[in-house]
């Protein structure tokens, strides 16, 4: 970002915050004051004391007025966002805009943002540079079309470069940048909690994966007779170097979760506990596989059920197909075994 040639340049580099090429302790209000001059210090608001350099568009939140937890730099005006702020929020904002050059790893902020982050752009872009976490707040005024999109449309466009191109083509796509020193903690070894159980007893062999999910939902999430009760977010953060963010899969089934649920051993002795099944898009097990699933596709449809799959469930008497998951052949297979089926046909 071009600016006043007399204003120090700021670069968020992998080794720290550099101002005019010199490393500066960005957590020290004193060090920042030596660069930007005397600040305006607001009265404490709860546990936060804001220190603001109005003339240069810089502010930092602190717990004590001395140690900053992040550096916030306003790089462009955003009238729409400003109009929505309450009075306390306005007071903590700097009066000016940073007039110098702000880069991230030597690049303009948008150029530094990963392509994957740009493709899902909405309110902000968030990524890491070394031990630094960087957040780019997008300019609501400049990107009205992006901010007006319905969630479903935005997720659909996130599969292409459409959102990224909108951000890249804006004149001033970023309104504020936050740089926070947050070293990556050492990767913890998996706890073993999500290691698949090994049973020394007969287990069920179910060929239809969607039918297996319906059974697991009843026994693990409704009756809670099977455990551990699966939680995709805990599972995703307990895989050591293979940790992942479930929300990044959007409308795609998470492969490692699918493998876990497919491999989970269901004791044959609990089959008799299944007296009814409810097939609903809101079933918890579906949110484990596709956390952002909107129910608009056939990911969990049960097209067929074999006699082999149904044989262990001698007490199954009723299936409520609220979501219209049952195919014609699956419905007929259930009815042949005397199971009453309610719902969509």
C-alpha positions in Angstrom: 0.0 0.0 0.0 1.5 3.3 -1.1 1.5 6.2 1.3 3.4 9.2 2.7 7.1 8.8 2.0 7.8 10.4 5.4 5.8 7.9 7.3 7.6 4.7 8.5 6.7 1.6 6.5 5.3 -1.4 8.4 5.9 -5.0 7.4 4.6 -8.1 9.2 7.5 -10.4 8.6 8.0 -14.0 9.7 10.6 -12.8 12.3 8.4 -10.0 13.7 7.0 -6.6 13.1 9.4 -4.4 11.2 9.0 -0.6 11.0 11.3 1.0 8.4 13.1 -2.4 8.2 13.9 -2.4 12.0 12.4 -5.1 14.3 10.1 -3.5 16.9 8.6 -5.1 20.0 5.0 -4.8 18.9 3.8 -5.9 22.3 5.4 -2.9 23.9 3.4 0.3 24.0 6.7 2.2 24.9 8.4 0.8 21.8 5.5 1.8 19.6 5.4 5.3 21.2 9.0 5.8 20.2 8.0 5.3 16.6 4.5 6.9 16.4 4.7 9.6 19.1 2.4 10.2 22.1 -0.8 8.2 22.1 -4.3 8.8 23.4 -5.1 6.4 26.2 -8.7 5.6 26.8 -10.2 4.8 30.2 -10.3 1.0 30.8 -13.3 -0.7 29.3 -13.7 -3.9 31.3 -10.3 -5.6 31.2 -9.2 -3.7 28.0 -7.4 -0.4 27.8 -7.1 1.0 24.3 -4.0 3.0 23.3 -4.6 5.0 20.2 -2.3 7.0 17.8 -4.9 9.1 16.0 -2.7 10.8 13.4 -1.3 7.5 12.0 -4.4 5.3 12.3 -2.9 2.8 14.7 -4.3 1.4 18.0 -3.6 -1.4 20.3 -5.6 -3.2 23.0 -3.8 -3.8 26.3 -4.7 -5.2 29.7 -2.6 -2.6 31.6 -1.7 0.2 29.2 1.7 -1.3 28.6 1.6 -4.7 26.9 -0.2 -4.8 23.6 -2.1 -7.9 22.5 -2.2 -6.9 18.9 -1.5 -4.0 16.5 -4.6 -2.6 14.7 -3.9 -0.4 11.6 -6.6 1.4 9.8 -5.6 1.5 6.1 -8.8 2.8 4.4 -12.2 4.4 5.3 -15.3 2.2 5.5 -18.4 4.4 5.8 -20.9 1.5 6.0 -19.0 -0.2 8.8 -18.4 3.0 10.7 -22.1 3.9 10.6 -22.9 0.6 12.5 -20.5 1.2 15.3 -21.7 2.2 18.7 -20.2 5.1 20.6 -17.7 3.2 22.7 -16.4 1.5 19.6 -16.1 4.8 17.8 -14.1 6.3 20.7 -11.5 3.5 20.4 -11.0 4.1 16.7 -8.1 6.3 15.5 -9.2 9.5 13.8 -6.8 9.1 10.9 -5.8 6.5 8.4 -2.3 5.1 8.2 -0.6 7.1 5.4 2.5 4.9 5.1 3.3 1.6 3.3 1.9 -1.5 4.9 3.1 -4.9 3.7 3.0 -8.5 4.8 6.1 -10.5 4.1 7.1 -7.7 1.8 3.9 -7.9 -0.3 0.7 -5.9 -0.4 -1.8 -7.4 2.1 -4.2 -8.9 -0.5 -1.2 -10.4 -2.5 0.0 -12.0 0.8 -3.3 -13.6 1.6 -3.4 -17.4 0.6 -5.6 -18.2 -2.4 -7.6 -20.6 -0.3 -8.5 -17.8 2.1 -9.4 -15.4 -0.7 -11.7 -18.0 -2.3 -14.0 -18.0 0.8 -13.7 -14.2 1.5 -16.5 -12.6 3.4 -16.0 -10.3 6.5 -12.3 -10.9 6.9 -9.3 -12.9 5.7 -7.2 -14.7 8.4 -3.8 -16.3 7.9 -0.4 -16.8 9.6 3.0 -15.3 8.8 5.5 -17.2 11.0 4.5 -16.7 14.6 2.1 -13.9 13.6 -1.6 -14.1 13.1 -2.9 -11.6 10.5 -6.5 -10.5 10.1 -7.6 -8.4 7.2 -11.0 -6.8 7.7 -12.6 -6.4 4.3 -14.1 -3.0 3.3 -17.9 -3.3 3.5 -18.4 -0.1 1.4 -16.1 -1.3 -1.4 -17.4 -4.8 -1.4 -21.1 -4.3 -1.0 -22.0 -7.1 -3.4 -19.9 -9.6 -1.5 -21.4 -8.7 1.9 -25.0 -8.7 0.5 -24.7 -12.4 -0.7 -26.8 -15.1 1.0 -24.7 -17.8 2.7 -25.6 -20.5 0.2 -24.6 -18.4 -2.8 -21.4 -17.4 -1.1 -20.5 -21.0 -0.3 -21.2 -22.0 -3.9 -19.0 -19.3 -5.3 -16.3 -20.3 -2.8 -15.6 -23.3 -5.0 -14.3 -20.9 -7.7 -12.2 -17.8 -7.8 -15.2 -15.5 -8.0 -15.0 -14.1 -4.5 -11.2 -13.8 -4.7 -11.5 -11.8 -7.9 -14.0 -9.5 -6.3 -11.6 -8.7 -3.5 -8.6 -8.4 -5.8 -10.3 -6.0 -8.1 -11.5 -3.6 -5.4 -9.6 -0.3 -5.1 -9.3 -0.4 -1.3 -10.4 -3.9 -0.3 -9.0 -3.8 3.3 -10.2 -1.3 5.9 -8.2 -2.5 9.0 -5.3 -4.9 9.6 -4.6 -6.7 12.8 -1.2 -8.3 13.5 -1.0 -10.4 16.7 2.0 -12.4 18.0 0.6 -15.9 18.5 3.3 -18.5 18.3 2.0 -21.9 17.1 1.9 -24.2 20.1 3.7 -27.5 19.8 1.7 -30.2 18.1 0.2 -32.4 20.8 0.2 -36.2 20.3 -3.3 -37.6 19.8 -4.8 -38.6 23.2 -6.0 -41.9 21.8 -9.6 -41.0 22.7 -10.7 -41.4 19.0 -8.8 -44.7 18.4 -11.4 -47.1 17.1 -12.5 -49.7 19.8 -11.4 -53.3 19.4 -14.2 -55.6 20.5 -13.9 -59.3 21.4 -17.5 -60.0 20.6 -19.6 -60.3 17.5 -20.2 -57.1 15.6 -22.6 -56.0 12.9 -21.6 -55.9 9.3 -23.7 -53.3 7.5 -23.2 -52.9 3.7 -25.2 -49.7 3.3 -23.2 -46.8 4.8 -26.2 -44.4 4.9 -28.2 -47.1 6.8 -25.2 -47.6 9.1 -25.3 -43.9 9.9 -29.0 -44.1 10.7 -28.3 -47.0 13.2 -25.3 -45.1 14.7 -27.4 -42.0 15.1 -30.0 -43.9 17.1 -27.5 -45.8 19.3 -24.8 -43.2 19.7 -26.6 -39.9 19.7 -30.2 -40.7 20.7 -30.0 -43.6 23.1 -26.3 -43.0 23.9 -25.5 -46.7 24.4 -22.4 -46.5 22.2 -19.3 -44.4 22.9 -17.3 -42.4 22.7 -20.1 -40.1 21.4 -18.5 -38.7 18.2 -17.7 -35.0 18.1 -16.1 -33.8 14.8 -14.5 -30.7 16.3 -12.8 -32.6 19.1 -11.8 -35.4 16.7 -10.3 -32.8 14.3 -8.1 -31.2 17.0 -7.0 -34.5 18.5 -5.1 -35.9 15.5 -1.6 -34.4 16.1 0.0 -33.3 12.9 -3.2 -34.3 11.0 -5.4 -31.8 12.8 -7.8 -29.9 10.5 -10.7 -27.4 10.5 -14.0 -29.2 9.8 -15.7 -26.0 8.6 -13.3 -25.8 5.7 -15.0 -28.8 4.1 -18.2 -26.8 3.6 -20.6 -29.2 1.7 -18.1 -32.1 1.3 -18.0 -35.2 3.4 -14.9 -35.3 5.6 -12.9 -38.4 4.6 -11.3 -39.2 8.0 -14.7 -38.9 9.7 -16.3 -41.2 7.1 -13.5 -43.7 7.7 -14.0 -43.6 11.4 -17.8 -44.0 11.3 -17.5 -46.8 8.7 -14.9 -48.6 10.8 -16.7 -48.1 14.2 -17.6 -51.6 15.6 -21.3 -51.9 16.5 -21.8 -54.8 18.9 -24.4 -57.3 17.7 -25.9 -57.4 21.2 -27.3 -53.8 20.9 -29.2 -54.4 17.7 -32.3 -55.4 19.7 -32.4 -51.9 21.2 -33.3 -50.4 17.8 -37.1 -50.2 17.8 -37.4 -47.1 15.6 -35.4 -44.8 13.3 -35.9 -41.2 12.5 -34.4 -40.0 9.2 -34.1 -36.2 9.5 -31.6 -33.8 8.0 -31.1 -32.4 11.5 -29.8 -35.7 12.9 -26.5 -35.1 14.7 -24.5 -37.7 12.9 -24.9 -35.9 9.6 -23.4 -32.7 11.1 -20.4 -34.8 12.1 -19.7 -35.8 8.5 -20.6 -32.4 6.8 -20.7 -29.7 9.5 -22.2 -27.1 7.0 -24.5 -29.5 5.2 -27.7 -27.8 4.1 -29.8 -30.9 3.4 -30.1 -30.0 -0.3 -28.3 -33.1 -1.7 -28.5 -36.8 -1.6 -25.4 -37.4 0.6 -27.3 -39.5 3.1 -30.0 -41.1 1.0 -30.7 -44.8 1.7 -31.4 -46.1 -1.8 -31.4 -49.8 -0.9 -31.2 -52.0 2.2 -30.4 -55.6 2.0 -32.0 -58.4 4.0 -28.5 -59.0 5.5 -28.5 -55.4 6.9 -32.0 -55.7 8.3 -31.8 -59.2 9.8 -30.1 -58.2 13.1 -32.8 -55.6 13.9 -35.6 -57.9 14.9 -37.2 -55.2 17.1 -37.3 -52.5 14.5 -41.0 -51.6 14.0 -41.1 -48.0 12.7 -39.1 -45.6 10.5 -40.0 -41.9 10.3 -38.6 -40.6 7.0 -39.0 -36.9 7.8 -36.2 -35.9 5.3 -37.2 -38.1 2.4 -34.1 -40.2 2.7 -35.6 -43.6 1.7 -35.5 -44.7 -1.9 -38.3 -46.9 -3.2 -36.3 -50.1 -2.9 -35.2 -49.4 0.6 -38.8 -48.6 1.6 -40.1 -51.8 0.2 -37.4 -53.8 1.9 -38.5 -52.4 5.2 -42.2 -52.9 4.6 -41.5 -56.5 3.6 -40.2 -57.1 7.1 -43.2 -55.6 8.7 -41.6 -52.2 9.5 -44.1 -49.3 9.3 -42.7 -46.4 7.3 -44.0 -42.8 7.8 -43.1 -39.8 5.8 -42.0 -38.9 2.3 -42.5 -41.5 -0.4 
